[in-house]
Amino acid sequence: MQCYALTGISPQIIRELREGKARTLELQSTHNVVTLAGISPGELVFMTSVDLEDLSPGDTGIVVEVLSLNITMKRIMEYSHGLHYEERERMSARIKVKCIGASTVKSVTVEGFTRPIVVDVMKTACYHAG
């Protein structure tokens, strides 16, 4: 299955999502915001704690369903000694997601920094002897 990938997600967040809890995350990483700009609620996304530069076949993560998505721009003004000010803008994405299952990367497609990361993943299963 091919889907977009969100990388560099905290292992603790991934653990909580695996427990079945829906969570709202705020992502500010440029490559993750670019990836989210091309999706809609209801789509599936692969999430991993592996950094974008290190993502490769065999890496593990989870597939999540996007329940809601909101991308916003925040403007920050900093004043210094009343004479100088600096204006910055920061884009961030807030998403609410729910875990669908564990998965492993089969292939990675990165077409540049301003394009979403696409991965081909396969569902993984864990069996316990009992």
BELMO-V884057 format. One line per field, one symbol per residue. ss: DSSP state (h for helix, s for strand, l for the rest). burial: # if it has 24 or more other ideal C-beta (glycine too) atoms within 12 Angstrom, else .. A space follows every 10 residues. Layout:
# BELMO-V884057
ss = ???
burial = ???
This chain:
# BELMO-V884057
ss = lsssssllll hhhhhhhhll llsssssllh hhhhhhllll lllsssslll lhhhllllls ssssssssss ssssssssss lllsssssss ssssssssss sssssssssl lllllllsss ssslllllll
burial = ..#######. ..##..##.. ..#.###.#. #######.#. ..######## .#..#...## #######.#. #......... .......... #.#.###### #####..#.. .....####. #.........
